[in-house]
Amino acid sequence: MKKEIGSIFTSLLGAVLFFAIAWQILGLGWIVSVILAAGVYGGLTLFTKPKRQLGGIDVEEIPGGQALEQKLAEARADFKSIGSSMESIEDPQMKLESRRLHETAGRILKYLEDHPEKIMTARRFIDYYQDTASKLLEKYVKLQKTGLSTKEADRLKGQTRQALLVLNRAFAGQFEKLMQNELMDMDADIRLLKQTMKAEGYEEDD
């Protein structure tokens, strides 16, 4: 957002300066100067507009790039929401579990930013697991703020704690699925290394 505002400001400043030169110094007349200044503004806007990238690649150059960018934006929004709720939670155990969720979600988000081709593979995580965690924590914080301590309120708080335990396992499982190819490649490399070392007479230490 700051980069976009900077681009607009730079383009506007350039157009105003060009208008002043064209009208006052070159004497082209204000109508012609306005038209030319508008062209300068458009050109500068295109030239200075910050490029949107995923994994170091321009979004426009990635097949379905805009859809991937939108999905990643949804993931970022839920990640931010989980962090905000985490800061408001008072119960130590709940805070700990929500922090674990937030940390795992952050690692997944970073992985997706570096590997945009995996974003659609992560739709289940983004659309269901992380979204559910975000909404559940928001509701917990709202319940906490009411100060309600009835049997039903305590039951719901306890169930939320249990749900976070399950969600933490789900987050880890989803991350492992995303990295399945990397894990398989690593396993294959280790097996090949062992075979090579054995063939060349290097035995593993017990």
C-alpha positions in Angstrom: 0.0 0.0 0.0 2.8 2.5 0.9 4.6 1.7 -2.4 1.4 2.3 -4.3 0.8 5.6 -2.6 4.4 6.6 -3.3 3.9 5.7 -7.0 0.8 7.9 -7.2 2.6 10.8 -5.5 5.6 10.6 -7.7 3.5 10.4 -10.9 1.3 13.4 -9.7 4.3 15.5 -8.8 5.9 14.7 -12.2 2.7 15.7 -14.0 2.4 18.9 -12.1 6.0 19.9 -12.8 5.6 19.1 -16.5 2.4 21.1 -16.7 4.1 24.1 -15.1 7.0 23.9 -17.6 4.8 23.4 -20.6 2.5 26.2 -19.7 4.8 28.8 -18.1 8.1 28.2 -19.8 7.2 26.6 -23.2 4.0 28.6 -23.6 2.0 25.7 -25.0 -1.3 26.9 -23.5 -3.1 25.5 -20.6 -5.3 23.0 -22.5 -2.4 21.4 -24.4 -0.3 21.5 -21.2 -3.1 19.7 -19.3 -3.4 17.0 -22.0 0.4 16.4 -22.1 0.6 16.4 -18.3 -2.1 13.8 -18.2 0.0 11.6 -20.5 3.0 12.1 -18.4 1.0 11.1 -15.3 -0.2 7.9 -17.0 3.3 7.0 -18.2 4.9 7.6 -14.8 2.2 5.6 -13.1 2.9 2.6 -15.3 6.6 3.0 -14.9 6.7 3.5 -11.1 3.8 1.1 -10.2 5.2 -1.6 -7.9 5.1 -5.1 -9.4 3.1 -7.7 -7.5 5.1 -10.9 -7.1 4.7 -14.4 -5.8 7.8 -16.4 -5.2 9.9 -13.7 -6.9 7.8 -13.9 -10.1 5.5 -11.2 -11.4 1.8 -12.2 -10.7 0.9 -11.4 -14.3 3.4 -14.0 -15.6 2.0 -16.8 -13.4 -0.9 -18.9 -14.9 -3.9 -18.1 -12.7 -1.6 -15.7 -10.7 -4.5 -13.4 -9.6 -6.4 -16.3 -8.1 -3.3 -17.5 -6.3 -2.7 -14.0 -5.0 -6.3 -13.8 -3.8 -6.0 -17.1 -2.0 -2.8 -16.1 -0.4 -4.4 -12.8 0.8 -7.1 -14.9 2.5 -4.5 -17.0 4.2 -2.7 -13.8 5.4 -6.0 -12.3 6.8 -6.7 -15.5 8.8 -3.1 -15.6 10.0 -3.4 -12.0 11.2 -6.7 -12.8 12.9 -5.2 -15.7 14.8 -2.4 -13.6 16.0 -4.7 -10.8 17.2 -6.9 -13.3 19.1 -3.8 -15.0 20.6 -2.7 -11.7 22.1 -6.1 -11.2 23.8 -6.4 -14.7 25.3 -5.9 -14.8 29.1 -5.9 -18.5 29.8 -2.2 -19.7 29.8 -2.9 -23.1 28.2 -5.2 -21.6 25.5 -2.6 -18.9 24.8 0.1 -21.5 24.4 -2.0 -23.6 22.0 -3.0 -20.6 20.0 0.6 -19.5 19.8 1.5 -22.9 18.4 -1.2 -22.5 15.8 0.0 -19.1 14.9 3.6 -20.2 14.5 2.8 -23.2 12.3 0.4 -21.1 10.2 3.3 -18.5 9.8 5.6 -21.2 8.6 3.0 -22.5 6.1 2.4 -19.0 4.9 6.1 -18.4 4.3 6.4 -21.7 2.5 3.5 -20.7 0.2 4.9 -17.3 -0.5 8.2 -19.0 -1.6 6.3 -21.8 -3.5 3.2 -20.2 -5.1 2.6 -23.3 -7.2 1.6 -25.0 -3.9 -1.1 -22.5 -3.0 -4.0 -24.4 -4.6 -2.7 -27.6 -3.0 -3.1 -25.8 0.3 -6.7 -24.8 -0.3 -8.0 -27.3 2.3 -5.8 -25.7 4.9 -6.6 -22.1 3.9 -10.3 -22.5 3.3 -11.1 -24.8 6.2 -8.5 -25.5 8.9 -7.0 -22.0 9.2 -10.3 -20.3 8.6 -12.0 -22.5 11.3 -9.2 -21.7 13.8 -9.5 -18.0 13.1 -13.2 -18.0 13.7 -13.1 -20.2 16.7 -10.5 -18.0 18.5 -12.5 -14.9 17.7 -15.5 -16.4 19.3 -13.5 -17.5 22.3 -12.1 -14.0 22.8 -15.7 -12.5 22.6 -16.9 -15.0 25.2 -13.9 -14.3 27.4 -14.7 -10.5 27.2 -18.2 -11.1 28.5 -16.8 -12.5 31.8 -19.5 -15.2 31.7 -18.6 -18.1 34.0 -21.7 -20.3 33.8 -21.6 -24.0 33.3 -22.4 -23.7 29.6 -19.7 -21.0 29.1 -17.1 -23.1 30.9 -18.1 -26.2 28.8 -17.6 -24.2 25.6 -14.2 -22.9 26.8 -13.1 -26.4 27.6 -14.2 -27.7 24.2 -12.4 -24.9 22.5 -9.2 -25.9 24.3 -9.7 -29.5 23.1 -10.4 -28.2 19.6 -7.1 -26.3 19.5 -5.2 -29.4 20.3 -6.8 -31.2 17.4 -6.2 -28.1 15.1 -2.6 -28.1 16.0 -2.2 -31.7 14.9 -4.2 -30.8 11.7 -2.0 -27.8 11.0 1.2 -30.0 11.3 -0.4 -32.7 9.1 -1.4 -30.2 6.4 2.1 -28.7 6.4 3.6 -32.2 6.0 1.4 -32.9 3.0 2.5 -29.7 1.4 6.1 -30.7 1.8 5.6 -34.3 0.8 7.7 -33.9 -2.4 10.6 -32.3 -0.5 10.4 -35.0 2.2 10.4 -37.8 -0.5 13.4 -36.1 -2.3 15.3 -35.9 0.9 14.6 -39.5 1.8 15.7 -40.6 -1.7 18.9 -38.6 -1.3 19.7 -40.3 2.0 19.0 -43.7 0.6 21.2 -43.1 -2.4 24.0 -41.8 -0.1 23.8 -44.9 2.0 23.9 -47.2 -1.0 26.9 -45.3 -2.4 28.8 -45.4 0.9 28.1 -49.1 1.3 29.2 -49.9 -2.3 32.5 -48.0 -1.7 33.2 -49.7 1.6 32.1 -47.0 4.0 30.1 -48.7 6.7 27.7 -46.7 9.0 28.7 -46.4 12.6 26.5 -48.3 15.1 
